[in-house]
Amino acid sequence: MEIPVKIIQSFNEKPSEDNMLKAYLKSLSIKEKKGYEIAKSHLGMSFQLEKSVGYLQYKKSIENP
């Protein structure tokens, strides 16, 4: 039985940035979520989750297990 190319490609693809951000937010503890909300409210539009230290560490751990 031959595996369709689409299935093989989906296994080789990295998760999208949006999906990784959502997964990171779900992985936060209650304290971390509170810190995230405070940072977001205080920094406003200048806060970028994708550039935060915590997210970058999370992303690195997912990409290089």
N, C-alpha and C positions, 0 to 999 in steps of 0.2 A: 504494500500500500504506500502510495506516494503522498507526502504532506504538501498541501497547497502552499504556494509561495507567500501568499498574504499572511498565513499563520507564522511562517518562519520569520518574515520581516517584523511582525509584531513582537516576537520574542527578542529580536535584536535591537529594537528601538528603545531609546531612553524615554522615561516619562517626561511629559511636557512640563515646562517651568510652572505653569498654573497648577497642574496636578501636584507637583512637588510642594508648592507653597501651601496648598490645602492640606496635604498630608502632614507637613511640618506644624501647622496650626493645630491640627487634631492631636499631635503628639505632645503638646505643651501641658505642663502641670497647671494646677489652678493658680499657683503663684506666678508662673511664667506668663500665663494668659493675662493676669492682672497687670504685670509689667508691660506686656505688649500693648494693652489698652491704654495705659498711662502714657507710654511713649508716643503712641499714635495720636492721642488727644493733645499732648503738649507740643509735639513737633509738627502736627498738622500735615500739610502736603509735602513737607521736606522729609518726612519719615518714609523710608523705603525698606520694606521687609526683606526684599531680595538682596540687600546689601548689609543686613544686620549680621553681627558676628555669630549669633546662634543659628541662623538659617544657613550661613555659609558652612559652618561646622556640620550641620545636619546633612546638607547637600553632599559634602565631601565624604561623609560616612556612608551615604547611600551609593554614591558612584564608585567608591573604592572600598568595598567591604573587607 
